[in-house]
Amino acid sequence: MGFSKNDVAGLFQASPNVMPGEDSRPLVYRRPVGWTIRVRRIDCLLTDIQAEIERLQQERTHLRLVRRELTGNDA
């Protein structure tokens, strides 16, 4: 008795034209769709974080310039 694609989540049988022999159809692991969605969400979150870091770095640079101008005017 063998597994069918409904017996084990995340597994499917390879196409017979890919595998040698008529009856050889081993199970091949396939990543669940939920993982792919989570990875995409994490990628988007990381992209947003990187954009925020870059914005904060630009703001820091701007504030340094403003400080230099203010200290230059006081001297």
C-alpha positions as CSV (number, residue, x, y, z in Angstrom):
1,M,0.0,0.0,0.0
2,G,1.5,3.4,-1.0
3,F,0.9,7.0,-0.3
4,S,-1.3,9.1,-2.5
5,K,-1.0,12.9,-2.8
6,N,-3.9,13.3,-0.4
7,D,-2.3,11.1,2.3
8,V,0.7,13.4,3.0
9,A,0.5,17.2,3.1
10,G,3.2,19.0,1.1
11,L,4.0,16.0,-1.1
12,F,3.2,15.2,-4.7
13,Q,4.1,12.5,-7.2
14,A,6.5,13.4,-10.0
15,S,5.3,13.1,-13.6
16,P,6.1,9.7,-15.1
17,N,7.8,11.3,-18.1
18,V,10.4,12.9,-15.8
19,M,11.2,9.7,-13.9
20,P,12.8,6.6,-15.5
21,G,10.6,3.5,-15.7
22,E,6.9,3.2,-16.0
23,D,6.0,2.5,-12.4
24,S,8.5,4.7,-10.6
25,R,6.8,7.7,-9.2
26,P,8.6,8.7,-6.0
27,L,7.2,11.4,-3.7
28,V,8.8,14.8,-4.1
29,Y,8.6,17.5,-1.3
30,R,6.8,20.7,-2.2
31,R,6.8,23.8,0.0
32,P,3.4,24.5,1.4
33,V,1.7,27.6,0.0
34,G,1.4,29.1,3.5
35,W,5.2,29.2,3.8
36,T,5.5,31.1,0.5
37,I,3.0,33.7,1.6
38,R,4.8,34.1,5.0
39,V,8.2,34.5,3.2
40,R,6.7,37.2,0.9
41,R,5.2,39.0,3.9
42,I,8.6,38.9,5.7
43,D,10.3,40.2,2.5
44,C,7.9,43.1,2.3
45,L,8.4,43.8,6.0
46,L,12.1,43.8,5.6
47,T,11.9,46.1,2.6
48,D,9.7,48.6,4.6
49,I,12.2,48.5,7.5
50,Q,15.1,49.1,5.1
51,A,13.2,52.1,3.6
52,E,12.6,53.5,7.1
53,I,16.3,53.1,8.0
54,E,17.3,55.0,4.9
55,R,14.8,57.7,5.7
56,L,16.1,58.0,9.3
57,Q,19.7,58.2,8.0
58,Q,18.7,61.0,5.7
59,E,17.0,62.8,8.6
60,R,20.1,62.4,10.7
61,T,22.2,63.9,8.0
62,H,19.8,66.8,7.6
63,L,19.8,67.4,11.4
64,R,23.6,67.5,11.4
65,L,23.6,70.1,8.7
66,V,21.1,72.2,10.7
67,R,23.2,71.9,13.9
68,R,26.3,73.0,12.0
69,E,24.5,76.1,10.7
70,L,23.1,76.9,14.1
71,T,26.5,76.6,15.8
72,G,28.2,78.5,13.0
73,N,25.8,81.4,13.4
74,D,26.3,81.6,17.2
75,A,30.1,81.8,16.9
